[in-house]
């Protein structure tokens, strides 16, 4: 995987995972809680030092509006001081169990890429579709799904990514989830 793609995936994950977590926590309590929740803001700073001693820092802020929406901003600063920024906003619709978000990634050279993501919860998993449009108009789409099998204690994920040249890559993954207090396979 190229270093640029790996960096973009790390930056994307840094914002998407907390947002999904915030949305899922909101849904579990949605039936019992009032429609309006207290807006919250979370900030984090993460520093990573690689094997060669190169360091990068990611500063992130995630704010909820108390009604299923959020905004998130991240800045990734590389070892040479170059920065990549990501601005994102999204909403969660509890009635359809659908999370949608969109945003912009700005590279160190000022060029921008835009993205849109939709994740819909299913009875035992999710379906996720995303599109990333680069600064030259090229698009990368990813379609995936995940399901939990309670009888085997496994979570199965699959996704297919289609690149601007029409080539595709598919990834399948199975994760064993052990009950609390047990190691996988026991």
Buried (B, 14 or more C-beta within 10 A) or exposed (E): EEEEEEBBEBBBEBBBEBBBEBBBEBBEEBEEEEEEBEEEEEEEEEEEEEEEEEEBBBBBBBBBBBEBBBBBBBBBBBEEEEBBBBBBBBBBEBEEBBBBBBBEBBBBEEEBBBBBBBBBBEEEBBBBBBBBBBBEEEBBBBBBBBBBEEEEBBBBBBBBBBEEEEEEEEEEEEEEEEEEEEEEEE
